[in-house]
Amino acid sequence: MFNGTSTFVEGVDNAFLFIVVISLILLIVLTFLMVYFIFRYRKERNPVASQIEGNVTLEVLWTVIPGILVLMMFWYGWKAYTPMREVPEDAMVVKAVARMWAFSFEYDNGKKSDKLVVPINKPVKVVLEATDVLHAFYIPAFRVKQDMVPGNPQYVWFSASKTGSYDIFCAEYCGTLHSAMITKVEVLEETDYQAWYEGSALAGDEPVGLKLLKDNACISCHSTDGSQLVGPTFKGLFGKTHKVVSNGVEKEIVADDAYLMKSITDPASDVVVGFPAIMQPYQLPDSSLKSMVEFIKTLK
């Protein structure tokens, strides 16, 4: 019935449409009966209330019919849900990590990205992991959604049937910048995907340093345009003197290469005055740290 973008669109939409149609029918019928009874049995026409005897037939009907409708809704929902838990054996596996306030994705060859990149018509199992608080992995166009609970890995799977770019949202309130926790799933032709998987860049790909900052959710708390977020902006940060709190003592420090790298690996050591000490430490290769710092240097 539906020309969907992924495996589950038809099943989910059919279940939703069935429930909506039944709900509308019940709304119309019950509203009509309510209005009819208000006029038919109003006080002016029935000044004295009379004893009303029960009607077994009606009582059976309004119990059995809604029961059947509820079971039909359940059947449609179950029929749409069960395939979502039956992952094909040949599905490729991608690990999705959620943290405040970004997603990152890791592939079986070690490649990482801030977007989920997949080939068309290929089953993809996304293993979900939350590192801090509750999140939810939601791709509306694919009708795929799963809560992400720290310490409780989950998964979703799908097979995209159309190339294109589709939104991924966090659908569980996870803090101040929950609404900004958005990324994309990029569906590519098989040859394009293989080229990307083996190292080629996608059209419009960003500098390595920016990509690393996004992959590690740094951009969720530190803006690149000077706007105020949870942490200090990266714009104009490098080379300037800042007041920080170190071991309870306030001092001034210059934001040079060493300071920026230390702020990533040991963020609690020197916290900029006026900002909360909520950043978690990162363990990254020196090459990644240098690329991140080099990009921050360009934000003048």
The 8 nearest C-alpha neighbors of each residue, nearest first, counted from 0:
[[1, 9, 2, 13, 3, 12, 10, 8],
 [2, 0, 9, 3, 8, 12, 13, 10],
 [1, 3, 0, 4, 9, 8, 5, 160],
 [4, 2, 8, 1, 5, 9, 160, 6],
 [3, 5, 160, 161, 159, 141, 140, 8],
 [6, 4, 159, 141, 160, 158, 3, 7],
 [5, 7, 158, 157, 8, 159, 4, 141],
 [8, 6, 10, 9, 5, 11, 142, 141],
 [7, 9, 3, 11, 10, 142, 12, 5],
 [8, 10, 12, 1, 11, 7, 13, 3],
 [11, 9, 79, 13, 7, 12, 8, 14],
 [12, 10, 14, 8, 13, 79, 9, 7],
 [11, 13, 15, 9, 14, 10, 8, 16],
 [14, 12, 16, 10, 15, 11, 9, 17],
 [15, 13, 75, 17, 11, 12, 16, 76],
 [14, 16, 12, 18, 13, 17, 11, 19],
 [15, 17, 19, 13, 18, 14, 12, 20],
 [16, 18, 14, 20, 15, 19, 13, 21],
 [19, 17, 21, 15, 16, 20, 22, 14],
 [18, 20, 22, 16, 17, 21, 23, 15],
 [21, 19, 23, 17, 22, 18, 16, 24],
 [22, 20, 24, 18, 23, 19, 25, 17],
 [21, 23, 19, 25, 20, 24, 18, 26],
 [24, 22, 26, 20, 25, 21, 19, 27],
 [25, 23, 21, 27, 26, 22, 28, 20],
 [24, 26, 28, 22, 23, 27, 29, 21],
 [25, 27, 23, 29, 24, 28, 30, 22],
 [26, 28, 30, 24, 25, 29, 31, 23],
 [29, 27, 25, 31, 30, 26, 24, 32],
 [28, 30, 32, 26, 31, 27, 25, 33],
 [29, 31, 33, 27, 32, 28, 26, 34],
 [32, 30, 28, 34, 29, 33, 35, 27],
 [33, 31, 35, 29, 30, 34, 36, 28],
 [32, 34, 30, 36, 35, 31, 29, 37],
 [35, 33, 37, 31, 32, 36, 30, 38],
 [36, 34, 32, 38, 37, 33, 39, 31],
 [35, 37, 39, 33, 38, 34, 40, 32],
 [38, 36, 34, 35, 41, 40, 39, 33],
 [39, 37, 41, 36, 35, 40, 34, 44],
 [40, 38, 36, 37, 35, 41, 44, 34],
 [41, 39, 36, 38, 37, 45, 44, 42],
 [40, 42, 38, 37, 43, 44, 39, 45],
 [41, 43, 45, 46, 44, 40, 47, 48],
 [42, 44, 45, 41, 46, 40, 47, 38],
 [45, 43, 42, 41, 46, 40, 39, 38],
 [44, 46, 42, 47, 43, 40, 41, 48],
 [47, 45, 42, 43, 44, 48, 41, 49],
 [48, 46, 45, 49, 42, 44, 43, 50],
 [49, 47, 45, 46, 50, 42, 51, 40],
 [48, 50, 51, 47, 45, 46, 52, 40],
 [49, 51, 52, 48, 53, 47, 45, 54],
 [52, 50, 49, 53, 48, 54, 47, 40],
 [51, 53, 50, 54, 49, 55, 57, 58],
 [54, 52, 55, 51, 58, 57, 56, 50],
 [53, 55, 57, 56, 58, 52, 59, 51],
 [54, 56, 58, 57, 59, 53, 60, 52],
 [57, 55, 59, 58, 54, 60, 61, 53],
 [56, 58, 60, 59, 54, 55, 61, 62],
 [57, 59, 55, 61, 56, 60, 62, 54],
 [58, 60, 62, 56, 57, 61, 63, 55],
 [61, 59, 57, 63, 62, 58, 64, 56],
 [62, 60, 58, 64, 59, 63, 57, 65],
 [61, 63, 59, 60, 64, 65, 66, 58],
 [62, 64, 66, 60, 65, 61, 59, 67],
 [63, 65, 67, 66, 61, 60, 62, 68],
 [66, 64, 68, 67, 63, 62, 69, 61],
 [67, 65, 63, 69, 64, 68, 62, 70],
 [66, 68, 70, 64, 65, 69, 63, 71],
 [69, 67, 65, 71, 70, 66, 72, 64],
 [68, 70, 72, 66, 71, 67, 65, 73],
 [69, 71, 73, 67, 72, 68, 74, 66],
 [70, 72, 74, 68, 73, 69, 67, 75],
 [73, 71, 69, 75, 70, 74, 76, 68],
 [72, 74, 70, 76, 71, 75, 77, 69],
 [73, 75, 71, 77, 76, 72, 78, 70],
 [76, 74, 14, 78, 72, 73, 77, 71],
 [75, 77, 73, 79, 74, 78, 14, 80],
 [78, 76, 80, 74, 79, 75, 73, 81],
 [77, 79, 75, 76, 80, 81, 74, 10],
 [78, 80, 10, 76, 77, 11, 81, 75],
 [81, 79, 77, 83, 78, 82, 76, 84],
 [80, 82, 83, 84, 78, 77, 79, 85],
 [83, 81, 85, 84, 80, 79, 78, 86],
 [84, 82, 81, 80, 85, 156, 155, 86],
 [83, 85, 82, 81, 86, 80, 155, 156],
 [86, 84, 82, 83, 87, 81, 156, 88],
 [85, 87, 84, 88, 156, 90, 124, 83],
 [88, 86, 89, 90, 85, 122, 124, 123],
 [87, 89, 90, 86, 91, 122, 85, 124],
 [88, 90, 87, 91, 122, 86, 121, 123],
 [91, 89, 122, 123, 87, 88, 124, 92],
 [90, 92, 123, 124, 122, 89, 93, 121],
 [93, 91, 124, 125, 123, 90, 94, 107],
 [94, 92, 125, 106, 105, 126, 124, 95],
 [93, 95, 126, 105, 104, 125, 127, 106],
 [96, 94, 104, 127, 103, 126, 128, 125],
 [97, 95, 128, 103, 102, 129, 127, 104],
 [98, 96, 102, 129, 101, 128, 130, 95],
 [97, 99, 100, 130, 101, 131, 129, 102],
 [100, 98, 101, 216, 97, 219, 173, 131],
 [99, 101, 219, 180, 98, 216, 176, 177],
 [100, 102, 216, 180, 98, 99, 97, 219],
 [103, 101, 97, 96, 113, 98, 95, 104],
 [102, 104, 113, 214, 96, 95, 112, 97],
 [105, 103, 95, 112, 111, 94, 113, 115],
 [104, 106, 111, 94, 110, 93, 109, 95],
 [107, 105, 93, 110, 109, 108, 111, 94],
 [106, 108, 109, 105, 93, 92, 110, 94],
 [107, 109, 106, 110, 105, 196, 197, 111],
 [110, 108, 106, 107, 105, 111, 104, 196],
 [109, 111, 106, 108, 105, 112, 107, 196],
 [112, 110, 105, 104, 109, 106, 113, 103],
 [113, 111, 104, 114, 103, 214, 105, 110],
 [112, 114, 103, 214, 104, 213, 102, 115],
 [115, 113, 183, 112, 184, 182, 116, 104],
 [114, 116, 184, 185, 104, 183, 117, 113],
 [115, 117, 185, 184, 114, 186, 118, 187],
 [118, 116, 186, 187, 185, 115, 119, 192],
 [119, 117, 187, 189, 186, 192, 188, 121],
 [118, 120, 159, 121, 188, 187, 186, 160],
 [121, 119, 160, 158, 159, 118, 122, 161],
 [120, 122, 158, 119, 118, 123, 159, 90],
 [123, 121, 158, 90, 157, 91, 120, 124],
 [124, 122, 91, 90, 156, 157, 92, 158],
 [123, 125, 156, 92, 155, 90, 91, 93],
 [124, 126, 93, 155, 154, 94, 156, 92],
 [127, 125, 154, 94, 95, 153, 93, 124],
 [128, 126, 95, 153, 154, 152, 125, 96],
 [127, 129, 96, 152, 95, 97, 147, 130],
 [130, 128, 97, 149, 147, 96, 148, 131],
 [129, 131, 98, 149, 97, 128, 132, 96],
 [130, 132, 98, 129, 149, 133, 99, 97],
 [133, 131, 149, 134, 173, 130, 129, 148],
 [134, 132, 148, 147, 173, 171, 149, 129],
 [133, 135, 147, 171, 169, 146, 173, 132],
 [136, 134, 146, 169, 170, 147, 171, 145],
 [135, 137, 145, 169, 144, 146, 168, 170],
 [136, 138, 144, 168, 167, 143, 139, 169],
 [137, 139, 167, 143, 141, 140, 166, 142],
 [140, 138, 142, 141, 137, 143, 166, 167],
 [139, 141, 138, 142, 4, 165, 166, 5],
 [140, 142, 5, 143, 139, 138, 4, 8],
 [143, 141, 139, 140, 8, 138, 7, 144],
 [142, 144, 138, 141, 137, 139, 145, 155],
 [145, 143, 137, 136, 138, 142, 135, 146],
 [144, 146, 136, 135, 147, 137, 155, 143],
 [145, 147, 135, 134, 136, 148, 144, 133],
 [148, 146, 134, 135, 129, 133, 128, 145],
 [147, 149, 133, 151, 129, 150, 146, 134],
 [150, 148, 129, 151, 130, 131, 132, 147],
 [149, 151, 148, 152, 129, 128, 130, 147],
 [150, 152, 148, 149, 153, 128, 147, 129],
 [153, 151, 128, 127, 150, 154, 126, 148],
 [154, 152, 127, 126, 151, 147, 128, 155],
 [155, 153, 126, 127, 125, 124, 156, 152],
 [156, 154, 125, 124, 126, 145, 83, 157],
 [155, 157, 124, 123, 125, 86, 83, 154],
 [158, 156, 123, 122, 6, 159, 5, 124],
 [157, 159, 122, 121, 5, 6, 120, 123],
 [158, 160, 5, 119, 120, 4, 161, 157],
 [159, 161, 4, 5, 120, 119, 158, 162],
 [162, 160, 4, 159, 163, 119, 186, 5],
 [163, 161, 186, 187, 119, 188, 160, 164],
 [162, 164, 186, 185, 161, 165, 187, 184],
 [163, 165, 185, 184, 183, 186, 166, 162],
 [166, 164, 184, 183, 163, 185, 140, 167],
 [167, 165, 183, 182, 138, 184, 168, 164],
 [166, 168, 138, 182, 183, 137, 181, 184],
 [169, 167, 181, 137, 170, 180, 136, 166],
 [168, 170, 135, 136, 171, 180, 134, 137],
 [169, 171, 135, 168, 137, 136, 172, 134],
 [172, 170, 134, 135, 169, 173, 133, 146],
 [173, 171, 177, 174, 170, 134, 133, 169],
 [174, 172, 177, 171, 134, 133, 132, 99],
 [173, 175, 177, 176, 172, 99, 100, 132],
 [174, 176, 177, 173, 178, 229, 172, 100],
 [177, 175, 179, 178, 174, 100, 180, 219],
 [176, 178, 173, 180, 174, 179, 175, 172],
 [177, 179, 176, 180, 181, 169, 175, 172],
 [180, 178, 176, 177, 181, 100, 219, 101],
 [181, 179, 101, 100, 177, 178, 169, 168],
 [182, 180, 168, 179, 167, 169, 101, 166],
 [181, 183, 167, 114, 166, 168, 180, 102],
 [184, 182, 166, 167, 114, 165, 185, 164],
 [183, 185, 115, 165, 116, 164, 114, 186],
 [184, 186, 164, 116, 163, 115, 183, 117],
 [185, 187, 162, 117, 163, 118, 119, 116],
 [188, 186, 118, 162, 192, 119, 191, 189],
 [187, 189, 191, 119, 190, 118, 192, 162],
 [190, 188, 192, 118, 191, 193, 187, 119],
 [189, 191, 193, 192, 188, 194, 187, 118],
 [192, 190, 194, 188, 193, 189, 187, 195],
 [191, 193, 189, 195, 194, 190, 187, 118],
 [192, 194, 196, 190, 195, 191, 197, 189],
 [193, 195, 191, 197, 192, 199, 196, 190],
 [196, 194, 199, 192, 198, 193, 197, 200],
 [197, 195, 193, 194, 198, 192, 199, 110],
 [198, 196, 194, 195, 193, 199, 192, 110],
 [197, 199, 195, 196, 194, 200, 110, 193],
 [200, 198, 195, 194, 197, 201, 196, 193],
 [201, 199, 195, 204, 202, 198, 203, 194],
 [200, 202, 204, 203, 195, 199, 191, 205],
 [203, 201, 204, 200, 205, 199, 195, 191],
 [202, 204, 201, 205, 200, 206, 210, 199],
 [205, 203, 201, 202, 200, 206, 210, 207],
 [204, 206, 210, 209, 207, 203, 208, 200],
 [207, 205, 209, 208, 210, 204, 294, 211],
 [206, 208, 210, 209, 211, 205, 290, 291],
 [209, 207, 291, 290, 294, 211, 210, 206],
 [210, 208, 212, 206, 211, 207, 213, 294],
 [209, 211, 207, 213, 208, 212, 214, 205],
 [212, 210, 214, 208, 213, 209, 215, 207],
 [211, 213, 209, 217, 215, 210, 214, 218],
 [212, 214, 216, 210, 211, 215, 218, 217],
 [215, 213, 113, 211, 103, 216, 212, 112],
 [214, 216, 213, 212, 217, 211, 103, 101],
 [215, 217, 213, 101, 219, 218, 214, 100],
 [218, 216, 212, 219, 215, 220, 213, 221],
 [219, 217, 221, 220, 216, 213, 222, 212],
 [218, 220, 100, 217, 216, 221, 101, 99],
 [219, 221, 229, 230, 218, 228, 217, 222],
 [222, 220, 232, 218, 230, 231, 228, 219],
 [221, 223, 232, 224, 218, 226, 233, 225],
 [222, 224, 234, 233, 225, 232, 221, 298],
 [225, 223, 222, 226, 234, 232, 233, 298],
 [224, 226, 234, 232, 223, 222, 227, 233],
 [227, 225, 224, 222, 228, 232, 223, 221],
 [226, 228, 232, 225, 222, 229, 231, 230],
 [229, 227, 230, 220, 221, 222, 226, 231],
 [228, 230, 220, 221, 227, 231, 274, 275],
 [229, 231, 221, 220, 228, 274, 232, 227],
 [232, 230, 221, 233, 228, 227, 229, 274],
 [231, 233, 222, 221, 234, 225, 223, 230],
 [234, 232, 236, 223, 222, 295, 221, 235],
 [235, 233, 298, 223, 225, 232, 236, 224],
 [234, 236, 299, 237, 298, 233, 239, 232],
 [237, 235, 233, 234, 239, 238, 254, 232],
 [238, 236, 254, 239, 296, 235, 255, 295],
 [237, 239, 254, 255, 253, 236, 240, 235],
 [238, 240, 253, 237, 254, 236, 241, 235],
 [241, 239, 253, 252, 254, 251, 238, 242],
 [240, 242, 252, 251, 243, 253, 239, 271],
 [241, 243, 251, 250, 272, 271, 252, 249],
 [244, 242, 271, 272, 270, 250, 269, 249],
 [243, 245, 249, 270, 248, 269, 247, 272],
 [244, 246, 269, 248, 247, 268, 249, 243],
 [247, 245, 248, 244, 268, 269, 249, 267],
 [246, 248, 245, 244, 249, 243, 269, 250],
 [247, 249, 245, 244, 246, 250, 243, 269],
 [250, 248, 244, 243, 245, 247, 242, 251],
 [249, 251, 243, 242, 244, 248, 252, 245],
 [252, 250, 242, 241, 243, 240, 253, 249],
 [251, 253, 240, 241, 242, 254, 250, 243],
 [252, 254, 240, 239, 255, 238, 241, 251],
 [255, 253, 238, 237, 258, 239, 240, 259],
 [254, 256, 258, 257, 238, 253, 237, 259],
 [257, 255, 259, 258, 260, 292, 254, 237],
 [256, 258, 260, 259, 255, 261, 254, 262],
 [257, 259, 261, 255, 254, 256, 260, 262],
 [260, 258, 262, 256, 261, 257, 255, 254],
 [261, 259, 263, 257, 262, 258, 288, 256],
 [260, 262, 258, 264, 263, 265, 259, 257],
 [263, 261, 266, 259, 265, 260, 264, 258],
 [262, 264, 260, 261, 266, 265, 281, 280],
 [263, 265, 281, 280, 261, 262, 282, 266],
 [266, 264, 280, 262, 261, 267, 263, 268],
 [265, 267, 262, 268, 263, 280, 264, 278],
 [268, 266, 265, 269, 270, 276, 278, 262],
 [267, 269, 266, 245, 265, 270, 246, 262],
 [270, 268, 245, 244, 243, 267, 266, 271],
 [271, 269, 243, 244, 267, 272, 276, 268],
 [270, 272, 243, 242, 274, 273, 244, 269],
 [273, 271, 243, 274, 242, 270, 244, 249],
 [272, 274, 271, 275, 270, 243, 230, 242],
 [273, 275, 272, 271, 230, 276, 229, 270],
 [276, 274, 277, 273, 230, 229, 270, 278],
 [277, 275, 278, 267, 270, 274, 266, 271],
 [276, 278, 275, 279, 267, 266, 274, 229],
 [279, 277, 276, 266, 280, 267, 275, 263],
 [278, 280, 277, 281, 266, 265, 267, 263],
 [281, 279, 264, 265, 266, 263, 278, 282],
 [282, 280, 264, 263, 283, 279, 265, 215],
 [281, 283, 264, 280, 284, 263, 265, 285],
 [282, 284, 281, 287, 285, 288, 264, 286],
 [285, 283, 287, 286, 288, 282, 289, 281],
 [284, 286, 288, 287, 289, 283, 290, 260],
 [287, 285, 289, 284, 288, 290, 283, 291],
 [288, 286, 290, 284, 289, 285, 291, 283],
 [287, 289, 285, 291, 286, 290, 260, 292],
 [288, 290, 292, 286, 287, 291, 293, 285],
 [291, 289, 208, 293, 287, 288, 292, 286],
 [292, 290, 208, 288, 294, 289, 293, 287],
 [291, 293, 295, 289, 294, 290, 288, 296],
 [294, 292, 290, 296, 295, 291, 289, 208],
 [293, 295, 208, 291, 296, 297, 292, 290],
 [296, 294, 292, 297, 298, 293, 233, 291],
 [297, 295, 293, 294, 298, 237, 292, 299],
 [296, 298, 294, 295, 299, 293, 234, 235],
 [299, 297, 234, 295, 296, 235, 233, 223],
 [298, 235, 297, 234, 296, 236, 237, 295]]
